[in-house]
Amino acid sequence: GIESFQLAKHFTSIKNLTDSTNNNLLFDLIILSATSLQELSTLSSQLSTLITNNTKIFVESTGSIQLEPFVRMSINSNHHINVLSIVSDLDIRQVDSQTNRYKQFGPKEKQNTIYLGDGSSKSYGSTTQNLLNTFERLFTKLFPNESLNLCGFSAREFLKVQWELALTQICFDPLLIMLEETSCKNLPNLILAKPLI
């Protein structure tokens, strides 16, 4: 939309960050996003020198399922790390790779939802519930126009939401790209799309 921000400090890689700070930096909160599992594994392993037992990691896992154990394994640290996922139904896409321009698609009047949880655990302990409550308050302040949902502190419900959001991307994103379309609603109007759907 019309929102914008400017970063006070910007680093192009974790190596660039650690070199600039002489490796004297530890993070309390990391929000991790990657374009592939290979990149996620690489970034996670590079984070091992920047974390402590108190570090909380959120993996942006919209369109993916149960990335939390993969991140924990990739970090390969002696620390017990809290890894949670953040999933949203926001449809934000990069529209120009040269200028890093992004655009939000979908109806503007619809209130989008951000989900927080851990789809890899069987149930949440009191520590995870307290963390989710804390981050619910933080994300509510950061995103006042969006709805926040903790899925009733149910790992099963959170996993269900992950699947619901991932299935549409797994099934329809390649089709949208092939047919140069931006909305699934327009696919039935395309002759080529009908047999594929």
N, C-alpha and C positions, 0 to 999 in steps of 0.2 A: 504494500500500500504506500502511504506517504511517510511512514516511519523511517528514520535513518539513525545511524549512530557512527561514531568514530572511535577507533581503538587508540588508547594512549600508547600502548606498546604492542607491536605486532611481530611475531616470529613466524617464519615460513616452515619451520620444522622443529621437532623436539630437540634435535642436535643443535640447531641454531639457538634455541632457548637455553639449553644447558651451557653452551659455549659462552653466551653473553652474560650469564650469571655465575660463571665459574663453578657450576654444580652445587651451589649453596642454597638451592631453592627446594622447598617442600610444599606440597599442595594439600589443602584440606578438602577441596572439591574439584573434581575433574569431570567435565562433560565431554565424552568421547564420541566422535563420529568418524566413520570411514566409508569409502566407496566400495570396498571389497573385504572379504574375510582375510585375505593376505595382508592388506593394509592394516586392518584391525589387529591382526597378530603382531605385525611389526611395531605399530604404535604402542600396543600394550607392553611389549617387552622393553621398549625404550623408556617407559614410564617407571620402571622398577626403582630407579635411583631418585625419583621425585615423590615417593609416597611413604607414608608411615602407617601405623596401626589405626590412626584417626582419619585417614583419607577415605573419602566416599567417592565412588566413581559411578556416574550415570552414563550408560551406553545408549546413544540414540539408535533405537532398533526398530523404527517404523519400517515395515516391509520385511522384517526378519523375525525369526523365532528363537528364543532361548540363547541369546548371545552371552549372557552373564557367565556361565561356566567356562566358555571359550576364552573370555577376557581374563578370568581368574587364572586359568591354566597358562595363558600366554604371558602373564606378568611374571610368573615363576619367582615369587618373592616369599620370604619367611614371614612377612606380615600377614595378619588376617585382614583382608580387605573387603569392605562392603561394596558390592557391585549390584547396582539396580538398573532398571531400564526406564527410559522415557520414550513413550510412543504417542504419536498424535495423528489426528485425522486432517491436519492442515495439508493442503496441496500446494507446496512451494517447490518451484522448479527453476533450475538455472536456465535462463533464456539466451545468454551470451557468455561463452567461455572466455572470450578475450577481455571483457571488462568486468567479469564477475557480477553480472546482473541477474537478479532473481525476480520472479513474479509469482504472486499467489493466485491460484485458479480457484474456481468454485464460486458459489453464491456468496456475496459479501454480507448479506443479512444473516447468514447462518452462524451461530456461535459454535466455534470449534472446540474440541475437547483434547486435553493433554492427560495422558494416563501415566501413572508412576507405579512401579511394582517390580516383582521378580518372578518371572514365569518358570524359573528352573527349580525353585524349591517346592517342597510338598505343602508346607504351611509356613506362615510367618511367625517368628518368635517376637517377644516383646521389644527387643532391640530394633528389629526391622520395622515394626509398627511405629515405634517412636521416631525413627528416622523418616519414615514416610509422612508422619504428621508434621514434622519440622519442615521438610521440603515442600509439603503442600502449602504451608504458610508462605515460604519463600517464593515459590512459583506463582502463587496467587498475587503477590505484590509485583512480580516481574511481568506477568501476563494478565492484567486486570480485565481484559476483554474476552479471555478464553475461560472455558469451564475446566476445572481440574477434577479428576476422578481417580480414586485409589482402589477401585473395584472391590470395595467392602473388605479390604485387607485379605483378599482371597487370591492365592497364587493361581488357583485353577481359573478363576474369573479373568485374571490378568492375562493368562495364557490364551484364553478364549478370545479376548480382545486382540491380542497379537495376531492370532490366526485370521480373525475377521478382516483386519487391516492388511495383512500380508497377502491373502488370497487374491484380492482385487489387483494388487500390484503384480503378483506372479502371473496371473492370467491375462490381464488387460494391458499392462504397460508395454509389453513388446508389440502388441497389436496397435496400440495408439502410435507408437514410434513408426512402425512399418507403414501405416496409413496416413501419417502426418496429421493426426487429429489430436485435439486437446481434451475432449470430453467423451466419456463412455456413452453418454446419452445420444451422441451423434453417430455412433457406430452402426446401429441398425439401418440407417439411411444410406450406408455405403454398400454397394453391390458386393465388393470383395470381402467385406467383413461378415456378411450373413452366414456363409457356410463355416467360417472359422469360429464364430460365436457358438 
